[in-house]
Amino acid sequence: MINVPMFLGLGMQEILIILVIVLLLFGGKKIPELMRGAGKGVRAFKDGMKEVTDDDDYDEK
């Protein structure tokens, strides 16, 4: 048996069911656009966090 780490308490079967539902709701063509938007959002969040830490370093000097 393969030991799969649980993500937020969800097993492999639950994750597969969620993925199938997302595929049915959004369709195959829309999912890459959603993932691209999510990636841009994560990148913007990281850049924002970097600016905050850079500002904190500047204030201490």
HUMO-V951651 format. One record per backbone hydrogen bond with DSSP energy under -0.5 kcal/mol. CO is the residue of the C=O (numbers start at 1). NH is the residue of the N-H. Records with the same first field share a line. If there is no record, write none. Layout:
CO: NH + NH
This chain:
2: 4
3: 5
6: 8
7: 10
10: 7
11: 15
12: 16
13: 17
14: 18
15: 19
16: 20
17: 21
18: 22
19: 23
20: 24
21: 25
22: 26
23: 27
27: 31
28: 32
29: 33
30: 34
31: 35
32: 36
33: 37
34: 38
35: 39
36: 40
37: 41
38: 42
39: 43
40: 44
41: 45
42: 46
43: 47
44: 48
45: 49
46: 50
47: 51
48: 52
49: 53
50: 54
51: 55
52: 56
53: 57
54: 58
55: 59
56: 60
57: 61
58: 61
